[in-house]
Amino acid sequence: MSHETVETYLTLFERSFVVFQLGGFSRNLRNEISKSCKIFFYETGIRNYLAGNFNSLENRTDAGLLFENFLIAERMKWLNNHRILANSYFWRLYTGSEIDYVEESNGKLTGYEIKWGRGRPRSSRTWTETYHAGVELINRDNYLSFIGR
C-alpha cells in the first residue's frame, strides 16, 4: 500500500472513532523523536480481531502492548468524559529510552510507564533532568487509579 492510502485509512478510522494517535512529545532536544506517532485502538477487541489473536493474556506475546493500549484508551475516554483538558503524548529518544504516556495538564508534565508485569520502570534520567517531571509506574496493581483519577 502506498503511504497516501495508509494515511487515508487512518484518517477514516480516526473519524470513525476506531483508532487515535498519540504524537511524540518534544521540546526540541536533538535526540528526541517528535515526528512519529503511536496508534491506539479505542476498542481492543477490534485490535485483537485485526491481529487474529483472541488467546488469553497468559498465552499472548503482545500482552504488554495490549495492556498499554487498553489503559491509554481508557485514560483518554476518562479525560474526555470529565472534560479535563490535557495534552497526551508519548516520549522517545533515538537511543531507545521511552515513556509510554505523557500527560501535560495545567502546565505540569507527568510521565507514565505502563507494565503488564510487576517489574520496575526504566525511568529515563534524560526525562527527569530535562523536564523536572517524575515517572509513575502503572501496572496490574494500580491501573484503576490511572484510568479513573
DSSP file (Angstrom, degrees, kcal/mol; ACC not computed):
  #  RESIDUE AA STRUCTURE BP1 BP2  ACC     N-H-->O    O-->H-N    N-H-->O    O-->H-N    TCO  KAPPA ALPHA  PHI   PSI    X-CA   Y-CA   Z-CA
    1    1 A M              0   0    0      0, 0.0     2,-0.1     0, 0.0     0, 0.0   0.000 360.0 360.0 360.0 146.2    0.0    0.0    0.0
    2    2 A S     >  -     0   0    0      1,-0.1     4,-2.1     4,-0.0     5,-0.2  -0.386 360.0-112.9 -78.0 161.1    1.2    3.5   -0.7
    3    3 A H  H  > S+     0   0    0      1,-0.2     4,-2.3     2,-0.2     5,-0.2   0.878 118.3  53.8 -59.3 -39.8    1.8    6.0    2.1
    4    4 A E  H  > S+     0   0    0      2,-0.2     4,-2.2     1,-0.2    -1,-0.2   0.882 106.8  50.9 -65.5 -39.1   -1.2    8.1    0.9
    5    5 A T  H  > S+     0   0    0      2,-0.2     4,-2.4     1,-0.2    -1,-0.2   0.915 110.2  49.3 -65.0 -43.3   -3.5    5.1    1.1
    6    6 A V  H  X S+     0   0    0     -4,-2.1     4,-2.7     1,-0.2    -2,-0.2   0.922 110.9  50.4 -61.8 -44.3   -2.5    4.3    4.6
    7    7 A E  H  X S+     0   0    0     -4,-2.3     4,-2.4     1,-0.2    -1,-0.2   0.893 109.4  51.7 -60.6 -40.5   -3.0    7.9    5.6
    8    8 A T  H  X S+     0   0    0     -4,-2.2     4,-2.2     2,-0.2    -2,-0.2   0.929 111.7  46.1 -62.7 -45.7   -6.5    7.9    4.1
    9    9 A Y  H  X S+     0   0    0     -4,-2.4     4,-2.9     2,-0.2     5,-0.2   0.912 111.9  51.1 -63.5 -43.0   -7.4    4.7    6.0
   10   10 A L  H  X S+     0   0    0     -4,-2.7     4,-2.5     1,-0.2    -2,-0.2   0.918 110.1  49.5 -61.5 -42.6   -6.0    6.1    9.3
   11   11 A T  H  X S+     0   0    0     -4,-2.4     4,-2.5     2,-0.2    -1,-0.2   0.917 111.7  48.9 -61.6 -43.5   -8.0    9.3    8.8
   12   12 A L  H  X S+     0   0    0     -4,-2.2     4,-1.3     1,-0.2    -2,-0.2   0.924 112.4  47.8 -61.7 -45.6  -11.1    7.3    8.1
   13   13 A F  H  <>S+     0   0    0     -4,-2.9     5,-3.0     1,-0.2     6,-1.0   0.855 112.1  50.1 -65.9 -35.3  -10.6    5.1   11.2
   14   14 A E  H ><5S+     0   0    0     -4,-2.5     3,-1.6    -5,-0.2    -2,-0.2   0.930 110.3  48.6 -67.7 -44.7   -9.9    8.2   13.4
   15   15 A R  H 3<5S+     0   0    0     -4,-2.5    -1,-0.2     1,-0.3    -2,-0.2   0.748 111.2  51.6 -66.9 -22.7  -13.0    9.9   12.2
   16   16 A S  T 3<5S-     0   0    0     -4,-1.3    -1,-0.3    -5,-0.2    -2,-0.2   0.352 114.9-118.2 -92.9   4.7  -15.0    6.7   12.9
   17   17 A F  T < 5S+     0   0    0     -3,-1.6    -3,-0.2     2,-0.2    -2,-0.1   0.869  82.1 118.8  58.0  41.2  -13.5    6.6   16.5
   18   18 A V  S   <S+     0   0    0     -5,-3.0    24,-2.1     1,-0.3    25,-0.6   0.793  79.2  10.0 -95.3 -42.8  -11.8    3.2   15.8
   19   19 A V  E     -A   41   0A   0     -6,-1.0     2,-0.3    22,-0.3    -1,-0.3  -0.874  60.5-164.0-131.6 164.3   -8.3    4.5   16.4
   20   20 A F  E     -A   40   0A   0     20,-2.3    20,-2.8    -2,-0.3     2,-0.4  -0.970  17.0-130.3-143.3 159.1   -6.5    7.6   17.7
   21   21 A Q  E     -A   39   0A   0     -2,-0.3     2,-0.5    18,-0.2    18,-0.2  -0.874   5.4-154.4-113.3 142.0   -2.9    8.8   17.5
   22   22 A L  E     -A   38   0A   0     16,-2.7    16,-2.4    -2,-0.4    67,-0.2  -0.970  20.3-144.4-108.5 127.4   -0.5   10.0   20.2
   23   23 A G  E     -Ab  37  89A   0     65,-0.6    67,-1.6    -2,-0.5     2,-0.3  -0.445  25.9 -94.8 -83.8 163.2    2.1   12.3   18.9
   24   24 A G  E     - b   0  90A   0     12,-1.2     2,-0.4    10,-0.5    67,-0.2  -0.596  34.6-128.0 -79.0 137.3    5.6   12.4   20.2
   25   25 A F        +     0   0    0     65,-3.2    67,-0.4    -2,-0.3     2,-0.3  -0.699  40.1 159.0 -84.9 134.5    6.4   14.9   23.0
   26   26 A S        -     0   0    0     -2,-0.4     8,-0.0     8,-0.1    65,-0.0  -0.968  38.0-172.1-157.5 139.3    9.4   17.1   22.3
   27   27 A R  S    S-     0   0    0     -2,-0.3    -2,-0.0     2,-0.0    -1,-0.0  -0.172  75.3 -83.2-119.5  35.8   10.8   20.4   23.3
   28   28 A N  S    S+     0   0    0      1,-0.2     2,-0.2     2,-0.0    -2,-0.1   0.729  70.3 160.8  73.2  28.1   13.5   20.2   20.7
   29   29 A L    >   -     0   0    0      1,-0.1     3,-1.5     2,-0.0    -1,-0.2  -0.592  47.7-123.0 -68.7 144.9   16.2   18.1   22.3
   30   30 A R  T 3  S+     0   0    0      1,-0.3    -1,-0.1    -2,-0.2    -2,-0.0   0.794 106.8  46.4 -63.9 -28.6   18.3   16.9   19.4
   31   31 A N  T 3  S+     0   0    0      2,-0.1    63,-2.5    62,-0.0    64,-0.3   0.258  86.7 108.9-103.3  14.6   17.8   13.2   20.3
   32   32 A E  B <   -F   93   0B   0     -3,-1.5     2,-0.7    61,-0.2    61,-0.2  -0.697  65.3-133.6 -89.5 142.3   14.0   13.2   20.8
   33   33 A I        +     0   0    0     59,-3.0    59,-0.4    -2,-0.3    -8,-0.1  -0.852  41.5 152.4 -92.4 116.9   11.7   11.6   18.2
   34   34 A S        +     0   0    0     -2,-0.7   -10,-0.5    57,-0.1    -1,-0.2   0.580  55.8  64.5-122.4 -15.8    8.9   14.0   17.6
   35   35 A K  S    S+     0   0    0    -12,-0.1     2,-0.2     2,-0.0    -2,-0.1   0.494  88.8  77.5 -94.8  -1.4    7.6   13.4   14.1
   36   36 A S        -     0   0    0    -13,-0.0   -12,-1.2     2,-0.0     2,-0.3  -0.569  61.7-157.3-100.8 170.1    6.3    9.9   14.6
   37   37 A C  E     -A   23   0A   0    -14,-0.2     2,-0.4    -2,-0.2   -14,-0.2  -0.930  13.5-129.3-139.3 163.7    3.1    8.8   16.3
   38   38 A K  E     -A   22   0A   0    -16,-2.4   -16,-2.7    -2,-0.3     2,-0.5  -0.948  21.8-141.8-114.4 139.1    1.7    5.8   18.0
   39   39 A I  E     -A   21   0A   0     -2,-0.4     2,-0.3   -18,-0.2   -18,-0.2  -0.868  19.7-176.5-106.5 132.4   -1.6    4.4   17.0
   40   40 A F  E     -A   20   0A   0    -20,-2.8   -20,-2.3    -2,-0.5     2,-0.4  -0.920  21.7-127.8-125.9 150.9   -4.1    3.0   19.6
   41   41 A F  E     -A   19   0A   0     -2,-0.3   -22,-0.3   -22,-0.2    32,-0.2  -0.812   5.5-147.6 -96.3 136.8   -7.5    1.4   19.3
   42   42 A Y  S    S+     0   0    0    -24,-2.1     2,-0.5    -2,-0.4    -1,-0.1   0.861  96.9  39.5 -66.0 -35.0  -10.4    2.7   21.3
   43   43 A E  S >> S-     0   0    0    -25,-0.6     4,-1.1     1,-0.1     3,-1.0  -0.958  72.0-159.3-119.8 113.1  -11.7   -0.9   21.4
   44   44 A T  H 3> S+     0   0    0     -2,-0.5     4,-2.7     1,-0.3     5,-0.2   0.697  87.6  71.0 -69.5 -17.3   -9.1   -3.6   21.9
   45   45 A G  H 3> S+     0   0    0      2,-0.2     4,-2.3     1,-0.2    -1,-0.3   0.885  98.2  49.4 -63.2 -37.2  -11.4   -6.2   20.5
   46   46 A I  H <> S+     0   0    0     -3,-1.0     4,-2.6     2,-0.2    -1,-0.2   0.902 110.0  51.5 -66.6 -40.3  -11.0   -4.7   17.1
   47   47 A R  H  X S+     0   0    0     -4,-1.1     4,-2.1     1,-0.2    -2,-0.2   0.927 110.4  48.4 -60.0 -45.4   -7.3   -4.8   17.6
   48   48 A N  H  X>S+     0   0    0     -4,-2.7     5,-2.3     2,-0.2     4,-1.1   0.895 110.6  51.7 -63.2 -40.0   -7.4   -8.4   18.5
   49   49 A Y  H ><5S+     0   0    0     -4,-2.3     3,-0.6     2,-0.2    -2,-0.2   0.944 111.3  46.0 -61.9 -48.2   -9.6   -9.2   15.5
   50   50 A L  H 3<5S+     0   0    0     -4,-2.6    -1,-0.2     1,-0.3    -2,-0.2   0.838 115.1  47.4 -65.7 -31.7   -7.2   -7.5   13.1
   51   51 A A  H 3<5S-     0   0    0     -4,-2.1    -1,-0.3    -5,-0.2    -2,-0.2   0.629 107.0-131.0 -80.7 -13.5   -4.2   -9.2   14.8
   52   52 A G  T <<5 +     0   0    0     -4,-1.1     2,-0.4    -3,-0.6    -3,-0.2   0.856  66.3 124.5  67.2  35.7   -6.1  -12.5   14.6
   53   53 A N      < +     0   0    0     -5,-2.3    -1,-0.2    -6,-0.1    -2,-0.1  -0.927  21.1 153.6-137.1 109.7   -5.4  -13.3   18.3
   54   54 A F        +     0   0    0     -2,-0.4    -1,-0.1    -3,-0.1     3,-0.1   0.084  35.9 134.2-116.7  20.1   -8.1  -14.0   20.9
   55   55 A N        -     0   0    0      1,-0.1     5,-0.1     4,-0.1    -2,-0.1  -0.239  65.9 -91.9 -65.7 158.4   -5.9  -16.0   23.2
   56   56 A S    >   -     0   0    0      1,-0.1     3,-1.7     3,-0.1    -1,-0.1  -0.309  40.9-105.4 -66.0 158.3   -5.9  -15.4   26.9
   57   57 A L  G >  S+     0   0    0      1,-0.3     3,-1.4     2,-0.2     6,-0.2   0.819 119.3  61.3 -58.6 -32.9   -3.4  -12.9   28.2
   58   58 A E  G 3  S+     0   0    0      1,-0.3    -1,-0.3     5,-0.1    -3,-0.0   0.757 108.0  45.0 -65.2 -23.1   -1.2  -15.6   29.7
   59   59 A N  G <  S+     0   0    0     -3,-1.7     2,-0.4     4,-0.0    -1,-0.3   0.097  95.5  98.1-108.6  21.6   -0.8  -17.1   26.2
   60   60 A R    <   -     0   0    0     -3,-1.4     3,-0.4     1,-0.1     4,-0.1  -0.870  55.2-158.8-113.5 143.4    0.0  -13.9   24.3
   61   61 A T  S    S+     0   0    0     -2,-0.4     3,-0.2     1,-0.2     4,-0.1   0.600  97.4  52.8 -87.5 -13.2    3.3  -12.4   23.3
   62   62 A D     >  +     0   0    0      1,-0.2     4,-2.6     2,-0.1     5,-0.2   0.057  68.4 119.0-109.1  24.8    1.7   -9.0   23.0
   63   63 A A  H  > S+     0   0    0     -3,-0.4     4,-2.6     1,-0.2     5,-0.2   0.884  76.6  51.0 -59.4 -40.4    0.1   -8.8   26.5
   64   64 A G  H  > S+     0   0    0     -3,-0.2     4,-2.3     2,-0.2    -1,-0.2   0.913 112.2  45.4 -64.1 -43.4    2.1   -5.7   27.4
   65   65 A L  H  > S+     0   0    0      2,-0.2     4,-2.6     1,-0.2    -2,-0.2   0.893 113.5  50.0 -66.8 -39.8    1.2   -3.8   24.2
   66   66 A L  H  X S+     0   0    0     -4,-2.6     4,-2.6     2,-0.2    -2,-0.2   0.907 111.3  48.8 -64.2 -42.3   -2.5   -4.8   24.7
   67   67 A F  H  X S+     0   0    0     -4,-2.6     4,-2.5    -5,-0.2     5,-0.2   0.910 111.9  49.2 -63.1 -43.8   -2.4   -3.7   28.3
   68   68 A E  H  X S+     0   0    0     -4,-2.3     4,-2.5     2,-0.2     5,-0.3   0.924 111.7  48.9 -61.1 -45.9   -0.8   -0.4   27.3
   69   69 A N  H  X S+     0   0    0     -4,-2.6     4,-2.4     1,-0.2     5,-0.2   0.936 112.3  48.6 -59.8 -47.9   -3.4    0.2   24.5
   70   70 A F  H  X S+     0   0    0     -4,-2.6     4,-2.4     1,-0.2    -2,-0.2   0.934 113.8  45.2 -58.5 -49.5   -6.3   -0.6   26.9
   71   71 A L  H  X S+     0   0    0     -4,-2.5     4,-2.4     1,-0.2    -1,-0.2   0.908 114.2  46.9 -66.9 -42.5   -5.0    1.8   29.6
   72   72 A I  H  X S+     0   0    0     -4,-2.5     4,-2.4    -5,-0.2    -1,-0.2   0.910 113.2  49.6 -67.1 -40.4   -4.2    4.7   27.4
   73   73 A A  H  X S+     0   0    0     -4,-2.4     4,-2.3    -5,-0.3    -2,-0.2   0.924 112.8  47.2 -63.0 -43.6   -7.6    4.4   25.5
   74   74 A E  H  X S+     0   0    0     -4,-2.4     4,-2.4    -5,-0.2    -2,-0.2   0.877 111.3  51.5 -66.8 -36.9   -9.5    4.3   28.9
   75   75 A R  H  X S+     0   0    0     -4,-2.4     4,-2.7     2,-0.2    -1,-0.2   0.922 110.0  49.2 -63.6 -44.0   -7.5    7.3   30.2
   76   76 A M  H  X S+     0   0    0     -4,-2.4     4,-2.2     1,-0.2    -2,-0.2   0.904 112.1  48.5 -63.0 -41.6   -8.3    9.2   27.0
   77   77 A K  H  X S+     0   0    0     -4,-2.3     4,-3.0     2,-0.2    -1,-0.2   0.913 111.6  50.0 -63.1 -42.9  -12.0    8.3   27.4
   78   78 A W  H  X S+     0   0    0     -4,-2.4     4,-1.9     2,-0.2    -2,-0.2   0.925 110.6  48.7 -64.4 -44.9  -12.0    9.3   31.1
   79   79 A L  H  <>S+     0   0    0     -4,-2.7     5,-2.7     1,-0.2    -1,-0.2   0.926 114.8  45.9 -59.4 -44.8  -10.4   12.7   30.3
   80   80 A N  H ><5S+     0   0    0     -4,-2.2     3,-1.4     1,-0.2    -2,-0.2   0.931 111.8  50.1 -64.8 -46.8  -12.9   13.4   27.6
   81   81 A N  H 3<5S+     0   0    0     -4,-3.0    -1,-0.2     1,-0.3    -2,-0.2   0.792 115.0  44.1 -64.6 -28.5  -15.9   12.3   29.7
   82   82 A H  T 3<5S-     0   0    0     -4,-1.9    -1,-0.3    -5,-0.2    -2,-0.2   0.302 110.4-123.3 -98.6   8.3  -14.8   14.5   32.6
   83   83 A R  T < 5 +     0   0    0     -3,-1.4     2,-0.6     1,-0.2    -3,-0.2   0.863  52.9 160.5  52.3  43.2  -14.0   17.4   30.3
   84   84 A I      < -     0   0    0     -5,-2.7     2,-0.7    -6,-0.2    -1,-0.2  -0.851  36.0-138.4 -96.2 121.7  -10.4   17.6   31.5
   85   85 A L        +     0   0    0     -2,-0.6     2,-0.3    -3,-0.1    21,-0.3  -0.709  42.1 145.4 -83.6 115.8   -8.2   19.4   29.1
   86   86 A A        -     0   0    0     -2,-0.7     2,-0.4    19,-0.1    19,-0.2  -0.992  44.6-129.1-148.5 143.5   -4.9   17.6   28.9
   87   87 A N  E     - C   0 104A   0     17,-2.6    17,-2.6    -2,-0.3     2,-0.4  -0.806  26.2-155.6 -93.0 136.5   -2.4   17.1   26.2
   88   88 A S  E     + C   0 103A   0     -2,-0.4   -65,-0.6    15,-0.2     2,-0.3  -0.936  24.4 145.1-119.9 136.5   -1.4   13.4   25.7
   89   89 A Y  E     -bC  23 102A   0     13,-2.6    13,-3.0    -2,-0.4     2,-0.3  -0.848  38.4-126.4-146.4 177.5    1.8   12.2   24.2
   90   90 A F  E     -b   24   0A   0    -67,-1.6   -65,-3.2    -2,-0.3     2,-0.4  -0.868  24.9-143.0-122.3 166.8    4.5    9.5   24.3
   91   91 A W  E     + C   0  99A   0      8,-2.2     8,-2.8    -2,-0.3     2,-0.3  -0.997  23.6 164.9-136.0 132.8    8.2   10.3   24.6
   92   92 A R  E     - C   0  98A   0    -59,-0.4   -59,-3.0    -2,-0.4     2,-0.3  -0.998  21.3-149.5-149.0 142.6   11.1    8.5   22.9
   93   93 A L  B >   -F   32   0B   0      4,-2.7     3,-1.7    -2,-0.3   -61,-0.2  -0.735  32.2-115.9-102.8 158.2   14.7    9.2   22.3
   94   94 A Y  T 3  S+     0   0    0    -63,-2.5   -62,-0.1    -2,-0.3    -1,-0.1   0.750 115.7  65.2 -62.5 -22.5   16.7    7.8   19.3
   95   95 A T  T 3  S-     0   0    0    -64,-0.3    -1,-0.3     2,-0.1     3,-0.1   0.596 123.0-103.6 -76.6 -10.4   18.7    5.9   21.9
   96   96 A G  S <  S+     0   0    0     -3,-1.7    -2,-0.1     1,-0.4    -1,-0.1   0.221  74.3 139.1 108.7 -14.5   15.6    3.8   22.8
   97   97 A S        +     0   0    0     -5,-0.1    -4,-2.7    26,-0.0    -1,-0.4  -0.389  31.3 178.1 -62.2 142.0   14.6    5.4   26.1
   98   98 A E  E     -C   92   0A   0     24,-0.3     2,-0.5    -6,-0.2    -6,-0.2  -0.999  35.3-154.5-151.0 147.7   10.9    5.8   26.2
   99   99 A I  E     -C   91   0A   0     -8,-2.8    -8,-2.2    -2,-0.3    14,-0.2  -0.999  21.5-147.1-118.5 124.0    8.0    7.0   28.4
  100  100 A D  E    S+     0   0A   0     -2,-0.5     2,-0.4    12,-0.4    13,-0.2   0.867  78.7  11.0 -62.4 -40.0    4.8    5.2   27.4
  101  101 A Y  E     - D   0 112A   0     11,-1.8    11,-2.6   -11,-0.1     2,-0.4  -0.990  62.4-170.1-146.3 130.7    2.4    8.0   28.1
  102  102 A V  E     -CD  89 111A   0    -13,-3.0   -13,-2.6    -2,-0.4     2,-0.5  -0.979   6.9-166.0-122.3 132.8    3.0   11.7   28.9
  103  103 A E  E     -CD  88 110A   0      7,-2.7     7,-1.9    -2,-0.4     2,-0.6  -0.977   4.4-165.1-122.8 131.6    0.2   14.0   30.1
  104  104 A E  E     +CD  87 109A   0    -17,-2.6   -17,-2.6    -2,-0.5     2,-0.4  -0.963  22.3 156.8-116.4 116.3    0.5   17.7   30.2
  105  105 A S  E >   - D   0 108A   0      3,-2.3     3,-1.9    -2,-0.6   -19,-0.1  -0.993  65.1  -5.2-144.9 132.6   -2.2   19.4   32.3
  106  106 A N  T 3  S-     0   0    0     -2,-0.4     3,-0.1   -21,-0.3    -1,-0.1   0.855 128.9 -55.7  53.0  39.3   -2.2   22.8   34.0
  107  107 A G  T 3  S+     0   0    0      1,-0.2     2,-0.4    -3,-0.0    -1,-0.3   0.541 114.1 117.2  75.7   7.4    1.5   23.4   33.0
  108  108 A K  E <   -D  105   0A   0     -3,-1.9    -3,-2.3     2,-0.0     2,-0.4  -0.906  51.7-150.4-113.5 135.4    2.6   20.2   34.7
  109  109 A L  E     -D  104   0A   0     -2,-0.4     2,-0.4    22,-0.2    25,-0.4  -0.841  14.3-180.0-101.7 138.2    4.1   17.2   32.9
  110  110 A T  E     -D  103   0A   0     -7,-1.9    -7,-2.7    -2,-0.4     2,-0.3  -0.993  12.0-153.8-136.5 131.9    3.7   13.6   34.2
  111  111 A G  E     -De 102 135A   0     23,-2.1    25,-2.9    -2,-0.4     2,-0.4  -0.797   7.2-161.0-102.8 147.4    5.2   10.5   32.6
  112  112 A Y  E     -De 101 136A   0    -11,-2.6   -11,-1.8    -2,-0.3     2,-0.6  -0.994   8.0-159.2-131.8 128.6    3.7    7.1   33.0
  113  113 A E  E     - e   0 137A   0     23,-2.8    25,-3.1    -2,-0.4     2,-0.6  -0.940  15.8-154.2-103.4 122.1    5.4    3.7   32.4
  114  114 A I  E     + e   0 138A   0     -2,-0.6     2,-0.4    23,-0.2    25,-0.2  -0.871  15.9 179.0-104.1 122.7    2.9    1.0   31.8
  115  115 A K        -     0   0    0     23,-2.8    25,-0.4    -2,-0.6    -2,-0.0  -0.985  27.4-163.0-128.9 127.8    3.9   -2.5   32.6
  116  116 A W  S    S+     0   0    0     -2,-0.4    24,-0.4    23,-0.2    -1,-0.1   0.892  85.6  55.7 -69.8 -41.2    2.0   -5.7   32.3
  117  117 A G  S    S-     0   0    0     22,-0.1    23,-0.2     1,-0.1    -2,-0.1  -0.150  97.8-109.3 -80.4-177.8    4.5   -7.4   34.6
  118  118 A R  S    S+     0   0    0     21,-0.1    -1,-0.1    22,-0.1    21,-0.1   0.141  72.3 127.9-103.0  20.1    5.4   -6.2   38.0
  119  119 A G        -     0   0    0      1,-0.1    -4,-0.1     0, 0.0     0, 0.0  -0.162  66.1 -94.9 -70.3 169.3    8.9   -5.1   37.1
  120  120 A R        -     0   0    0      1,-0.1    -1,-0.1    17,-0.0     2,-0.1  -0.593  42.3-107.0 -84.6 146.9   10.3   -1.7   37.9
  121  121 A P        -     0   0    0      0, 0.0     2,-1.4     0, 0.0    -1,-0.1  -0.411  20.9-125.4 -71.8 149.7   10.1    1.0   35.2
  122  122 A R        -     0   0    0    -24,-0.1   -24,-0.3    -2,-0.1     2,-0.1  -0.695  34.2-158.6 -92.8  83.1   13.2    2.0   33.4
  123  123 A S        -     0   0    0     -2,-1.4     2,-0.6     1,-0.1   -24,-0.1  -0.386  13.8-124.6 -66.1 135.9   13.0    5.7   34.2
  124  124 A S     >  -     0   0    0      1,-0.2     4,-2.0    -2,-0.1     5,-0.2  -0.722   9.7-155.7 -87.3 123.4   14.9    7.9   31.8
  125  125 A R  H  > S+     0   0    0     -2,-0.6     4,-2.6     1,-0.2     5,-0.3   0.865  96.9  57.8 -62.1 -36.6   17.4   10.2   33.5
  126  126 A T  H  > S+     0   0    0      2,-0.2     4,-2.5     1,-0.2     5,-0.3   0.916 106.0  49.9 -60.6 -43.3   17.2   12.5   30.5
  127  127 A W  H  > S+     0   0    0      1,-0.2     4,-2.5     2,-0.2     6,-0.4   0.958 114.4  42.2 -59.8 -53.4   13.4   12.8   31.0
  128  128 A T  H  X S+     0   0    0     -4,-2.0     4,-1.0     1,-0.2    -2,-0.2   0.870 118.8  44.5 -67.4 -37.0   13.6   13.7   34.7
  129  129 A E  H  < S+     0   0    0     -4,-2.6    -1,-0.2    -5,-0.2    -2,-0.2   0.880 118.6  41.9 -74.6 -37.5   16.6   16.0   34.3
  130  130 A T  H  < S+     0   0    0     -4,-2.5    -2,-0.2    -5,-0.3    -3,-0.2   0.915 129.7  23.8 -75.9 -43.9   15.3   17.9   31.3
  131  131 A Y  H  < S-     0   0    0     -4,-2.5   -22,-0.2    -5,-0.3    -3,-0.2   0.433  90.2-132.6-107.4  -1.1   11.6   18.3   32.2
  132  132 A H     <  +     0   0    0     -4,-1.0     2,-0.4    -5,-0.3    -4,-0.2   0.900  64.2 132.4  48.7  44.4   11.8   18.1   36.0
  133  133 A A        -     0   0    0     -6,-0.4    -1,-0.2    -5,-0.1    -2,-0.2  -0.966  51.5-129.7-128.8 141.7    8.9   15.6   35.8
  134  134 A G        -     0   0    0     -2,-0.4   -23,-2.1   -25,-0.4     2,-0.4  -0.263  12.4-130.8 -83.3 173.5    8.5   12.3   37.5
  135  135 A V  E     -e  111   0A   0    -25,-0.2     2,-0.4    -2,-0.1   -23,-0.2  -0.996  16.8-156.0-127.9 125.7    7.6    9.0   36.1
  136  136 A E  E     -e  112   0A   0    -25,-2.9   -23,-2.8    -2,-0.4     2,-0.5  -0.826  14.5-130.2-102.9 140.9    4.8    6.9   37.6
  137  137 A L  E     -e  113   0A   0     -2,-0.4     2,-0.5   -25,-0.2   -23,-0.2  -0.777  20.8-168.2 -88.7 127.9    4.6    3.1   37.2
  138  138 A I  E     +e  114   0A   0    -25,-3.1   -23,-2.8    -2,-0.5     2,-0.2  -0.979  23.5 143.8-116.4 124.1    1.2    1.8   36.2
  139  139 A N    >>  -     0   0    0     -2,-0.5     4,-1.3   -25,-0.2     3,-0.8  -0.713  66.0 -68.4-142.1-166.6    0.7   -1.9   36.4
  140  140 A R  T 34 S+     0   0    0    -25,-0.4     4,-0.2   -24,-0.4   -24,-0.1   0.701 125.9  57.4 -65.7 -18.4   -2.0   -4.5   37.2
  141  141 A D  T 34 S+     0   0    0      1,-0.1    -1,-0.2     2,-0.1     3,-0.1   0.791 122.8  17.0 -82.6 -28.3   -1.9   -3.5   40.9
  142  142 A N  T X> S+     0   0    0     -3,-0.8     4,-0.9     1,-0.1     3,-0.9   0.263  84.4 112.3-130.6  13.0   -2.7    0.2   40.4
  143  143 A Y  H 3X S+     0   0    0     -4,-1.3     4,-2.1     1,-0.2     3,-0.3   0.789  70.8  66.2 -64.1 -27.8   -4.2    0.7   37.0
  144  144 A L  H 3> S+     0   0    0      1,-0.2     4,-0.9     2,-0.2    -1,-0.2   0.878  99.3  51.7 -63.4 -35.5   -7.7    1.6   38.2
  145  145 A S  H <4 S+     0   0    0     -3,-0.9    -1,-0.2     1,-0.2    -2,-0.2   0.832 108.4  53.3 -68.9 -29.5   -6.4    4.8   39.8
  146  146 A F  H >< S+     0   0    0     -4,-0.9     3,-0.6    -3,-0.3    -2,-0.2   0.915 113.2  40.3 -70.5 -43.6   -4.8    5.7   36.4
  147  147 A I  H 3< S+     0   0    0     -4,-2.1    -1,-0.2     1,-0.2    -2,-0.2   0.550 126.3  34.9 -85.9  -4.9   -7.9    5.3   34.4
  148  148 A G  T 3<        0   0    0     -4,-0.9    -1,-0.2    -5,-0.2    -2,-0.2   0.037 360.0 360.0-137.6  33.2  -10.2    6.9   36.9
  149  149 A R    <         0   0    0     -3,-0.6    -1,-0.1    -4,-0.2    -3,-0.1   0.523 360.0 360.0 -64.2 360.0   -8.3    9.6   38.7
